Amino acid sequence: MGVIATALVLADDDSTTPQGGTGAPTRGIADVGDTAPDFTLPTLDGETISLSELRGRPTVVNFWASWCNPCREEFPLLAAALDEDANQDLAVVGVTYQDIQSDSRAFVEEMDAVWPQAVDDGGAVAQSYGVRAIPLTFFVDADGRIADRVIGFSTKGALDESLATILPSERDGSDAYSSQRNQRTAASGAATAQAVNTSTLPNGNGAPAITSRTLSASAAAGSTRANASSPPGRRSSG
């Protein structure tokens, strides 16, 4: 049809938002203000991770797949944020979505991602979060509540805006925060002056971030195909 997807990858899902309450839904869309659904999953490196283990820490839960091109833009941004905000005890957890594990491992190695990558075979966790398009990222505060929900951030500024909802007030984009972060960066650079910096960031020309509010409005208007493509057929999870 001549439509090239650069922002979203939609999946078939007829889940509906649950009525009432503020707890974690079992179906539908986990949204801002909900308790983030807990999960315990194996990881690509053979370990196990539970979201509840990270309670008390600001946490980013990122649903992704190796066949998702926008995910490729996000990984360097997440890596940079994890490094910059290490002293804020920031945690990042990836959750693979409808992917082949060998492909996921290859992608993680290629992107040099060091954070845990949970394997959601069967899609139960994705369903509990209402994942219907990827990349989908949840920003969970230290109390376990979802503070922001974003589909497809492609710039550092967009990620910083969402991180500000879960990190201490220092991480608010203010001049004071910028000064503090610059001081930390300078100190780190001085300590590793001879190290080679191999991190890369996209040039910012990607599609703009789409928030849960935008997605909800779009869904209400019946627009579920904008900027969308389908995953590459039925994929094995083995």
SEMI-306973 format. One line per 4 residues: number of its first residue (from 1); their letters; for each residue x, y, z of N, C-alpha, C, O, CB. Coordinates in steps of 0.05 Angstrom, whole numbers. Glycine has a CB too. Example, Ala and Ser with C-alpha at 12.3 -4.5 7.8 and 13.67 -1.06 7.14 Angstrom:
<rs>
1 = AS = 264/-114/156/246/-90/156/264/-66/156/285/-66/169/226/-89/181 | 257/-45/142/273/-21/143/258/1/157/268/23/161/282/-12/114;
</rs>
This chain:
<rs>
1 = MGVI = 17/-24/0/0/0/0/17/25/0/7/47/0/-19/0/24 | 43/22/0/61/45/-1/65/59/25/76/81/26/50/64/-21 | 56/47/47/59/59/73/83/47/87/84/23/90/34/56/91 | 102/63/95/126/53/108/124/60/138/121/83/145/152/66/96;
5 = ATAL = 126/39/155/123/43/183/149/51/196/169/37/192/111/18/197 | 150/73/211/174/80/225/169/85/254/188/88/269/186/105/212 | 145/85/263/139/91/291/128/68/306/135/63/329/121/114/293 | 109/53/295/95/32/310/95/6/295/98/5/271/67/41/315;
9 = VLAD = 93/-15/311/87/-41/300/63/-51/315/64/-57/339/111/-61/302 | 40/-54/302/15/-62/315/12/-92/314/21/-105/295/-9/-48/302 | 0/-102/335/-7/-131/336/-37/-134/340/-50/-116/351/9/-145/359 | -47/-156/331/-75/-161/334/-81/-167/363/-69/-184/375/-84/-185/317;
13 = DDST = -100/-152/375/-107/-155/403/-133/-141/407/-136/-117/402/-85/-143/422 | -153/-156/417/-179/-144/421/-184/-138/451/-207/-136/460/-201/-162/411 | -162/-134/466/-165/-128/494/-179/-102/498/-177/-84/482/-137/-128/508 | -193/-100/521/-207/-75/527/-198/-66/554/-190/-81/571/-237/-80/527;
17 = TPQG = -200/-40/558/-192/-28/584/-211/-37/605/-236/-34/601/-191/3/582 | -202/-46/629/-220/-55/650/-235/-32/662/-225/-9/661/-205/-69/671 | -258/-37/673/-275/-16/684/-269/-13/714/-269/-32/729/-305/-22/680 | -264/12/722/-261/18/750/-234/10/762/-220/-6/750/-283/6/766;
21 = GTGA = -228/21/786/-204/13/800/-179/26/789/-178/37/767/-201/-17/799 | -158/24/805/-132/35/797/-110/14/797/-87/20/792/-124/58/815 | -117/-11/803/-97/-32/804/-89/-41/777/-100/-31/757/-108/-56/820 | -70/-60/775/-60/-69/750/-82/-86/736/-93/-104/748/-35/-86/754;
25 = PTRG = -87/-80/710/-107/-95/696/-96/-122/687/-72/-125/684/-117/-79/671 | -114/-141/683/-105/-167/673/-108/-167/642/-95/-183/629/-122/-190/685 | -125/-150/631/-128/-146/603/-132/-116/598/-139/-101/617/-151/-163/591 | -127/-107/574/-132/-79/568/-106/-64/568/-85/-75/559/-151/-66/588;
29 = IADV = -106/-39/576/-83/-22/575/-75/-13/603/-90/0/617/-88/3/557 | -51/-21/611/-40/-10/636/-32/19/631/-15/24/614/-15/-27/646 | -45/37/646/-41/65/639/-31/80/663/-27/70/685/-67/77/630 | -26/106/658/-15/123/679/-33/123/704/-58/125/702/-13/152/668;
33 = GDTA = -21/119/727/-36/117/752/-41/89/761/-46/85/785/-61/131/749 | -39/69/743/-42/41/750/-17/31/765/5/42/761/-48/24/725 | -21/11/781/1/-4/791/13/-21/768/-2/-35/754/-6/-22/815 | 39/-20/764/51/-35/742/47/-65/748/55/-74/769/81/-28/739;
37 = PDFT = 36/-80/729/33/-109/733/60/-122/739/79/-119/725/20/-122/709 | 60/-138/761/85/-152/768/89/-175/749/70/-186/738/84/-161/797 | 114/-184/746/119/-207/730/146/-219/739/163/-206/750/121/-200/700 | 148/-245/735/173/-259/738/179/-275/713/163/-292/705/172/-278/764;
41 = LPTL = 201/-269/700/207/-281/674/236/-289/672/253/-278/686/200/-261/651 | 242/-309/656/270/-316/650/282/-294/633/267/-279/619/272/-343/636 | 308/-292/633/321/-272/617/337/-285/595/342/-310/596/339/-254/635 | 346/-270/576/361/-281/554/387/-293/562/398/-310/548/366/-260/533;
45 = DGET = 398/-285/585/423/-296/595/420/-318/615/439/-326/628/440/-274/607 | 395/-329/617/390/-352/634/384/-346/663/381/-365/679/413/-369/633 | 381/-321/670/374/-313/697/344/-310/699/329/-316/680/389/-287/706 | 334/-300/722/306/-294/726/303/-266/737/320/-258/753/292/-315/745;
49 = ISLS = 283/-252/728/279/-225/739/249/-221/746/232/-230/731/288/-204/718 | 245/-207/768/218/-200/776/216/-170/779/234/-157/790/210/-214/804 | 195/-158/769/192/-129/772/191/-121/801/201/-100/809/166/-119/757 | 178/-138/818/176/-131/847/203/-128/860/205/-115/881/159/-153/861;
53 = ELRG = 223/-141/849/250/-139/861/261/-110/858/279/-102/873/269/-159/848 | 250/-96/839/259/-69/834/243/-47/848/247/-23/844/259/-63/804 | 223/-56/864/207/-36/879/225/-19/896/244/-29/909/186/-51/897 | 220/7/896/237/26/910/256/40/891/269/59/899/252/12/932;
57 = RPTV = 258/30/866/275/43/846/258/53/823/240/39/815/297/23/836 | 264/76/812/251/84/787/259/65/765/282/59/761/259/114/779 | 239/54/750/244/33/732/231/38/705/208/47/703/234/6/743 | 246/32/684/236/34/656/231/5/646/250/-11/646/256/49/638;
61 = VNFW = 207/-1/638/200/-27/626/195/-23/596/176/-9/589/175/-40/641 | 212/-34/580/212/-29/551/205/-55/536/221/-74/536/239/-18/542 | 182/-55/522/175/-78/505/186/-73/477/183/-52/465/144/-81/504 | 200/-94/466/215/-90/441/217/-117/427/210/-138/437/243/-78/446;
65 = ASWC = 227/-116/402/232/-140/386/255/-134/367/259/-111/359/207/-149/371 | 269/-155/359/292/-151/341/283/-141/313/299/-129/299/308/-176/339 | 258/-148/306/249/-140/279/236/-112/279/225/-104/259/229/-160/269 | 237/-98/302/224/-72/305/245/-50/300/262/-46/317/211/-69/333;
69 = NPCR = 243/-37/277/263/-17/270/264/7/290/286/16/297/258/-6/243 | 241/17/299/242/39/319/256/31/344/268/48/358/214/49/325 | 256/5/351/270/-4/375/300/1/373/313/6/393/264/-34/380 | 310/0/349/338/4/344/346/33/351/369/37/360/345/-2/314;
73 = EEFP = 328/52/348/333/79/355/333/83/386/347/99/397/313/98/342 | 316/67/399/312/71/428/335/60/444/342/72/465/287/58/436 | 347/37/436/367/24/453/390/43/460/398/43/484/377/0/439 | 402/57/441/424/75/449/415/97/469/431/105/486/437/88/425;
77 = LLAA = 390/106/466/380/126/484/377/115/512/383/128/532/353/137/474 | 366/90/514/363/78/540/390/73/553/394/76/577/348/51/537 | 410/64/537/436/59/548/449/85/559/461/85/580/455/48/526 | 445/107/545/456/133/554/442/142/579/455/152/598/453/154/532;
81 = ALDE = 416/138/581/401/146/605/409/129/629/412/140/651/371/143/600 | 413/104/625/422/86/646/449/94/657/453/93/681/422/57/637 | 466/103/640/493/112/648/491/139/662/503/143/683/511/114/624 | 476/158/651/474/185/662/461/185/690/469/200/707/459/203/644;
85 = DANQ = 441/167/693/426/168/718/432/145/736/415/136/752/396/168/711 | 456/134/734/463/112/752/462/119/781/454/103/798/492/102/745 | 469/144/787/468/153/815/440/158/825/436/163/849/485/178/819 | 420/157/807/392/159/815/379/132/819/355/130/823/376/175/794;
89 = DLAV = 396/111/817/387/83/820/366/75/799/349/59/804/375/79/848 | 369/86/775/350/80/754/355/51/745/377/41/743/354/99/730 | 332/37/740/333/9/729/319/9/703/299/23/699/320/-11/750 | 329/-8/685/316/-12/659/313/-42/655/332/-57/659/333/1/635;
93 = VGVT = 289/-50/646/284/-78/640/271/-80/613/251/-67/607/265/-91/662 | 283/-95/595/272/-100/569/254/-125/571/259/-144/586/293/-104/548 | 233/-126/554/216/-149/552/212/-155/523/200/-139/508/188/-145/567 | 221/-178/514/219/-185/485/190/-190/478/174/-201/494/237/-209/478;
97 = YQDI = 183/-183/453/155/-185/445/153/-200/418/164/-190/398/142/-157/443 | 141/-224/418/137/-239/393/163/-241/377/163/-235/353/115/-226/376 | 183/-250/390/209/-251/377/222/-279/380/214/-294/398/228/-230/389 | 241/-285/363/256/-310/366/280/-305/384/294/-285/380/265/-320/337;
101 = QSDS = 284/-322/403/304/-316/424/332/-313/412/347/-295/421/305/-338/444 | 339/-328/392/366/-325/380/368/-298/366/390/-286/367/371/-347/359 | 347/-288/354/347/-262/342/349/-240/363/363/-220/360/322/-257/325 | 335/-244/386/336/-225/408/364/-223/419/374/-201/423/316/-233/430;
105 = RAFV = 377/-246/423/404/-246/433/423/-231/415/440/-216/423/414/-274/438 | 421/-237/389/438/-224/369/434/-194/370/453/-179/368/433/-235/341 | 409/-185/372/403/-157/373/415/-144/397/428/-122/395/372/-152/372 | 412/-156/420/423/-146/445/453/-143/444/465/-124/453/414/-163/469;
109 = EEMD = 466/-163/433/495/-163/430/504/-140/411/523/-126/416/506/-190/420 | 489/-138/389/495/-117/369/493/-89/381/509/-71/376/477/-119/345 | 471/-85/398/467/-59/410/482/-55/436/482/-33/447/437/-56/415 | 497/-76/444/513/-74/469/496/-66/493/505/-49/509/536/-54/464;
113 = AVWP = 473/-77/495/454/-71/517/462/-87/542/465/-111/540/425/-77/509 | 465/-74/564/474/-87/589/452/-91/609/456/-104/630/496/-70/601 | 428/-81/604/406/-84/623/392/-111/619/394/-123/597/386/-61/621 | 377/-121/639/364/-147/636/343/-147/614/329/-128/609/350/-155/663;
117 = QAVD = 342/-170/600/323/-173/578/306/-198/584/315/-221/581/338/-177/550 | 281/-193/592/263/-214/600/250/-226/574/245/-212/555/241/-204/619 | 245/-252/575/233/-266/553/204/-273/559/198/-288/577/249/-292/546 | 186/-260/545/157/-263/550/145/-283/530/127/-276/514/143/-236/548;
121 = DGGA = 154/-308/531/142/-329/513/113/-332/520/106/-335/544/158/-356/516 | 96/-333/500/68/-335/504/53/-309/507/29/-307/503/63/-351/529 | 68/-288/513/57/-261/514/39/-254/537/24/-235/535/41/-257/489 | 41/-269/559/23/-263/582/29/-236/594/11/-221/602/27/-285/603;
125 = VAQS = 55/-229/596/62/-203/608/53/-180/589/43/-160/598/92/-201/614 | 58/-184/563/50/-163/544/20/-159/546/11/-136/544/58/-172/516 | 5/-181/549/-24/-178/551/-32/-163/576/-50/-146/576/-37/-205/551 | -18/-168/599/-25/-155/624/-19/-125/622/-32/-109/637/-10/-167/647;
129 = YGVR = 0/-117/605/6/-89/601/-10/-76/578/-8/-52/574/36/-85/596 | -25/-93/564/-41/-82/542/-24/-75/518/-30/-55/504/-56/-58/551 | -2/-90/513/15/-83/491/2/-90/465/-5/-113/459/43/-98/494 | -2/-70/448/-15/-73/422/2/-61/400/-4/-64/376/-43/-61/422;
133 = AIPL = 24/-48/408/43/-36/389/69/-33/403/71/-28/427/33/-8/378 | 91/-37/388/117/-33/399/134/-14/381/128/-12/357/132/-61/402 | 154/-2/392/163/-4/420/144/11/439/134/32/433/191/8/423 | 140/-1/462/122/10/482/138/10/508/149/-10/517/95/-6/485;
137 = TFFV = 138/33/521/155/36/545/138/48/568/123/67/565/179/55/540 | 141/35/591/128/44/616/148/55/635/169/43/640/112/21/629 | 142/78/647/160/90/666/147/87/693/126/99/699/165/121/659 | 159/70/710/147/62/736/162/76/758/187/74/760/148/31/739;
141 = DADG = 147/89/776/161/103/798/169/84/820/163/60/818/143/125/809 | 182/94/840/193/78/862/171/64/878/176/44/891/209/94/880 | 146/74/876/124/61/890/110/40/873/90/28/882/104/82/899 | 120/36/849/108/16/832/85/25/815/71/9/802/99/-7/848;
145 = RIAD = 80/51/813/59/62/797/70/71/770/92/81/768/46/86/812 | 53/68/750/61/77/723/57/108/722/35/118/725/43/63/701 | 79/122/717/79/151/716/77/161/687/67/183/682/104/162/729 | 85/145/668/83/153/640/83/127/623/94/107/631/106/172/631;
149 = RVIG = 72/130/599/70/108/580/73/119/552/57/136/544/42/92/583 | 94/111/538/101/123/513/106/102/492/119/82/497/126/141/516 | 96/108/468/102/91/445/121/105/427/115/127/416/75/84/429 | 145/94/424/163/103/403/177/130/408/174/148/392/149/105/379;
153 = FSTK = 192/133/430/209/157/433/233/154/415/245/133/413/217/163/463 | 240/176/401/263/174/382/284/196/387/303/198/372/252/176/354 | 280/211/408/300/232/414/306/231/444/290/222/460/289/260/406 | 329/242/451/337/243/479/318/261/495/311/255/518/366/253/481;
157 = GALD = 309/283/482/291/301/496/265/287/504/254/292/525/285/325/478 | 254/271/486/229/257/491/233/237/514/216/235/532/219/242/466 | 256/223/515/261/205/536/265/219/563/255/211/583/285/188/530 | 279/241/562/284/257/586/258/267/598/254/267/623/302/281/580;
161 = ESLA = 239/274/582/213/284/591/198/262/607/186/268/628/196/294/568 | 200/238/597/186/216/611/202/208/636/190/201/657/183/192/592 | 228/208/634/244/201/658/240/220/681/241/213/704/274/200/651 | 234/245/674/229/265/695/205/259/712/202/269/734/225/293/682;
165 = TILP = 187/241/702/163/234/717/169/213/739/153/209/757/142/224/699 | 192/200/738/199/180/757/224/185/773/228/173/794/200/153/744 | 242/202/763/266/208/777/262/231/796/243/246/793/289/214/757 | 280/234/816/278/256/834/277/283/820/283/285/796/301/256/854;
169 = SERD = 268/303/835/263/330/823/287/341/809/285/358/791/253/349/843 | 311/331/816/336/341/803/334/336/773/345/351/757/361/327/815 | 320/313/765/318/305/737/293/317/724/276/303/716/318/274/734 | 292/344/723/268/357/713/273/375/689/255/390/681/256/374/735;
173 = GSDA = 297/374/678/303/390/655/310/419/661/314/435/643/280/389/636 | 311/426/687/317/453/695/346/460/691/363/442/686/309/458/724 | 352/486/692/380/494/690/397/482/713/420/475/709/382/525/691 | 384/480/737/399/468/759/406/439/754/428/431/759/382/471/785;
177 = YSSQ = 387/425/743/392/396/737/414/394/715/432/378/717/367/382/728 | 411/411/694/430/410/672/458/415/683/478/402/675/423/430/651 | 461/435/701/487/441/713/498/418/728/521/411/726/485/466/731 | 480/405/745/489/382/761/498/359/743/518/346/748/467/373/780;
181 = RNQR = 482/354/722/489/332/704/515/338/689/531/320/684/466/327/684 | 519/363/681/543/370/667/568/366/685/589/358/676/542/399/658 | 564/373/711/586/369/730/593/339/733/616/332/733/579/380/758 | 572/322/734/576/293/736/590/283/711/608/267/712/550/278/740;
185 = TAAS = 581/293/688/592/284/662/622/292/660/639/277/651/577/296/639 | 628/317/669/655/327/668/673/311/686/696/304/679/657/357/675 | 663/304/710/679/289/729/684/261/718/706/250/720/664/287/756 | 664/250/706/667/223/694/687/224/671/703/206/668/640/212/685;
189 = GAAT = 685/245/655/703/247/632/732/251/641/750/240/628/695/270/615 | 736/266/662/763/270/672/775/244/683/799/239/680/763/291/694 | 758/227/695/768/202/706/774/182/685/789/163/689/747/191/726 | 762/185/661/765/166/640/775/180/615/765/174/593/739/150/635;
193 = AQAV = 794/198/618/802/215/595/814/199/572/812/207/549/822/235/605 | 826/176/579/839/160/558/821/139/547/828/124/529/864/148/568 | 796/137/557/777/116/547/765/125/521/761/149/516/755/111/568 | 759/106/504/747/112/479/717/111/482/706/91/491/756/93/456;
197 = NTST = 702/132/475/673/133/477/661/121/452/663/133/430/663/162/482 | 648/98/455/637/85/432/607/87/430/594/75/413/645/56/432 | 594/102/449/565/104/448/557/121/425/571/140/417/554/116/475 | 533/115/414/522/130/392/494/138/398/480/124/413/524/115/366;
201 = LPNG = 485/160/387/458/169/390/446/175/362/461/183/344/456/194/408 | 420/170/359/408/177/333/409/207/328/414/223/346/379/167/331 | 404/215/303/406/243/296/380/259/302/379/283/295/413/246/267 | 360/246/314/336/260/321/316/264/299/297/278/303/344/287/332;
205 = NGAP = 320/251/276/302/254/254/280/233/254/264/232/235/316/253/228 | 277/217/275/257/197/276/229/209/281/226/233/284/263/177/298 | 210/191/282/182/200/287/179/210/315/193/201/333/162/178/282 | 161/230/320/158/240/347/145/220/366/132/201/357/140/265/346;
209 = AITS = 151/223/392/139/204/411/109/207/411/98/228/408/151/210/439 | 96/184/416/67/183/417/60/174/445/67/152/453/55/164/395 | 45/190/461/39/184/488/14/166/488/0/163/468/35/209/505 | 8/156/512/-16/139/515/-41/156/509/-61/145/500/-18/127/543;
213 = RTLS = -39/182/515/-63/199/510/-68/201/480/-90/201/471/-59/227/522 | -46/204/465/-48/204/436/-60/178/425/-77/178/408/-22/210/422 | -49/156/436/-59/130/427/-88/126/433/-103/116/416/-43/108/439 | -97/135/457/-125/132/465/-143/148/446/-164/139/438/-129/140/493;
217 = ASAA = -134/173/441/-150/190/423/-152/178/395/-173/179/382/-139/218/422 | -129/167/386/-129/155/360/-147/131/358/-162/127/339/-101/148/352 | -146/115/380/-163/91/380/-192/98/380/-209/85/367/-156/73/404 | -199/120/395/-227/129/397/-237/138/369/-261/135/363/-230/151/417;
221 = AGST = -219/148/353/-227/157/327/-226/135/306/-232/139/283/-209/180/318 | -219/111/315/-218/88/297/-194/87/280/-193/73/260/-242/88/280 | -173/101/289/-149/102/272/-128/84/285/-112/92/302/-138/130/270 | -128/59/276/-109/39/288/-88/31/268/-72/13/274/-124/15/298;
225 = RANA = -88/43/244/-69/36/224/-48/57/218/-30/53/201/-83/29/199 | -49/80/232/-30/101/226/-2/93/233/3/83/255/-38/127/240 | 16/97/214/44/91/218/49/63/227/67/58/244/56/110/238 | 34/44/218/35/17/228/45/-3/208/41/1/184/8/9/239;
229 = SSPP = 57/-24/218/63/-47/201/59/-72/217/54/-70/241/92/-46/190 | 61/-95/205/56/-120/219/82/-135/224/101/-132/208/37/-138/203 | 83/-151/245/107/-167/250/110/-188/228/90/-194/215/106/-181/277 | 133/-198/223/139/-215/200/127/-243/204/142/-262/209/168/-217/196;
233 = GRRS = 101/-246/201/88/-272/201/88/-284/229/95/-270/248/102/-291/182 | 81/-309/231/82/-322/257/110/-330/264/125/-341/247/64/-347/257 | 118/-322/287/146/-326/295/148/-346/318/131/-346/336/159/-299/303 | 167/-363/317/172/-382/338/184/-368/362/199/-348/358/190/-405/329;
237 = SG = 178/-377/386/190/-365/410/213/-381/420/225/-375/441/169/-362/432 | 220/-402/406/242/-419/415/269/-409/409/289/-422/416/239/-446/404;
</rs>
